[in-house]
Amino acid sequence: LWKMQTFVEQTVAGVREKVGDKRVICGLSGGVDSSVCAALLVKAIGQQVACIYVDNGLMREGETEIVRHTFRDWFKADLHVVDAKEQFLSALEGVTEPQEKRKIIGRVFIDVFKHEAKSIPGAKFLAQGTLYPDVIESGGSADGPAATIKLHHNVGGLPKELGFDLIEPLRDLFKDEVRKLGLELGLPEDVIWRHPFPGPGLAVRCLGDVTEEKLSTLRKADTIFLKELKDAGWYRKTSQAFAVLLPVQSVGVMGDGRTYEKAIALRAVQTDDFMTADWSRLPDDLLAKVATEIINRVKGINRVVYDISSKPPATIEWE
Ligand code: XMP
């Protein structure tokens, strides 16, 4: 514990010295790394840091509220929540190809972020929650080739052209250390133990074209799955778990009638590094409860399947 306190003291002093009286922009995604980075900066320089959170309309249920509550209400940070749902959804209209979706989302994100950043006078620095594994994976810099695959849609991958000097206070830390640091800084457990979430968000879990209606269906199913996992004590035993909305319809029966509706796939994996992964052996009873809840409560879904593929050859995400 004393080591973490020393780290905090030294980093806080370092940040203060580096930024002087200039302002710092910190991109917040709602994930662990950017949240810890932001919390550390708020501790170091208070209102001199402006946190930007882009609501792309592709977030999970309640995500924006947690960010607002944690940073605005609790840490009293200068938080800019940018509502860009319309922009993202209209840019994605009719697009079905996964990499194309990623490109569009990455591009719109940079546009929106840049626009918001311009509204913050005196900003000279950009803070990113780059961790040690991100640094080595990308060959020593956070924008090497590996980073372009994994990070470039995350807030960690904003381009140099924004013209800011980078601050990366978590560069020497591993994930478990970042979690400890986050707890030390007073971040809620909910944020600390959050599963990783891809930059393109629910857009790559809504197979095929993305519409508001499909996102809403997917979000409801995902919320039920995550709640049941947490209630059963399985959330922290899985590395990543989520629902996927499949673009197929299948036949079902309800009462005397026949239904022809969409299917949800559940995905839960265990992994150390996300390069390989095994599917989680969730208890049958838990899966049964999730399936029943989803089918009973989510309109438009009449079937739930569980993904039992490992990575490789399958990937964790479906797109
Ligand atoms: P796959 O599906 O390739 O995913 O097995 C490995 C890990 O990376 C996440 N992922 C992404 N993260 N932007 C991100 O920031 C992306 O485009 C992206 N695609 C996948 C995925 O959630 C998993 O943790």
Boltz pocket constraint, residues with backbone or C-beta under 6 A from the ligand:
constraints:
  - pocket:
      binder: B
      contacts: [[A, 102], [A, 149], [A, 150], [A, 151], [A, 152], [A, 153], [A, 154], [A, 196], [A, 197], [A, 198], [A, 199], [A, 200], [A, 240], [A, 274], [A, 311], [A, 314], [A, 315], [A, 316], [A, 317], [A, 318]]
      max_distance: 6.0
